[in-house]
Amino acid sequence: MPDIVVYTMTGCPHCAAVKEFLKEKGLEYEERNVLEDAAALNGLRELGFNGTPVTIVGDESVLGFDRARLEALVG
């Protein structure tokens, strides 16, 4: 299974949905809160995104809570 990183921000309902989805799948992930960590915010911007959630699975990125795309990437 590839590494999973989720860029989030506090109070974001779509971020919570992504995290709950991954939890239900029994998958571990690294959360990077862009409001609490300047390096996370810079990392998100370097990837070309300005909003959250952004989920990185291996070399693929998913903006927002796109259940179908996440299912395809994590099985």
C-alpha positions as CSV (number, residue, x, y, z in Angstrom):
1,M,0.0,0.0,0.0
2,P,1.4,3.4,-0.9
3,D,2.0,6.1,1.7
4,I,-1.0,8.4,2.2
5,V,-0.8,12.0,3.2
6,V,-3.9,14.2,3.8
7,Y,-3.6,18.0,3.8
8,T,-6.3,19.3,6.0
9,M,-7.5,22.4,7.9
10,T,-9.4,22.7,11.2
11,G,-13.2,22.8,10.7
12,C,-13.2,21.5,7.2
13,P,-16.1,19.0,6.7
14,H,-14.6,17.5,3.6
15,C,-11.4,16.9,5.4
16,A,-13.2,15.1,8.1
17,A,-15.0,13.0,5.5
18,V,-11.7,12.0,3.9
19,K,-10.2,11.0,7.3
20,E,-13.3,9.0,8.2
21,F,-13.2,7.2,4.8
22,L,-9.6,6.2,5.4
23,K,-10.3,5.2,9.0
24,E,-13.2,3.0,7.8
25,K,-10.9,1.4,5.3
26,G,-8.4,0.7,8.1
27,L,-5.7,2.7,6.4
28,E,-3.0,4.7,8.1
29,Y,-2.3,8.2,6.9
30,E,-0.2,11.2,7.8
31,E,-2.3,14.3,8.4
32,R,-0.8,17.7,7.7
33,N,-2.9,20.6,9.0
34,V,-2.1,23.7,6.9
35,L,-3.5,26.0,9.6
36,E,-1.2,24.6,12.3
37,D,1.9,23.9,10.2
38,A,3.5,26.5,7.9
39,A,5.6,23.7,6.3
40,A,2.4,21.8,5.4
41,L,0.9,25.0,3.9
42,N,4.0,25.5,1.8
43,G,4.0,21.8,0.8
44,L,0.4,22.1,-0.3
45,R,1.1,25.1,-2.4
46,E,4.2,23.5,-3.9
47,L,1.9,20.7,-5.1
48,G,-0.2,23.4,-6.9
49,F,-3.2,23.4,-4.5
50,N,-4.7,26.2,-2.5
51,G,-7.6,24.4,-0.8
52,T,-8.2,21.3,1.3
53,P,-8.5,18.4,1.6
54,V,-5.9,17.1,-0.7
55,T,-5.1,13.4,-0.4
56,I,-1.8,12.1,-1.8
57,V,-1.7,8.4,-2.5
58,G,1.6,7.4,-3.9
59,D,2.1,9.7,-6.8
60,E,-1.6,10.5,-7.2
61,S,-3.4,13.5,-5.7
62,V,-7.1,13.9,-5.0
63,L,-8.7,17.3,-4.4
64,G,-11.7,17.3,-2.2
65,F,-13.6,14.2,-1.0
66,D,-13.9,12.2,-4.2
67,R,-15.0,8.8,-2.9
68,A,-14.8,7.1,-6.3
69,R,-11.3,8.2,-7.0
70,L,-10.1,7.4,-3.5
71,E,-11.7,3.9,-3.7
72,A,-9.9,3.4,-7.0
73,L,-6.5,4.4,-5.5
74,V,-6.8,2.5,-2.1
75,G,-9.0,-0.4,-3.1
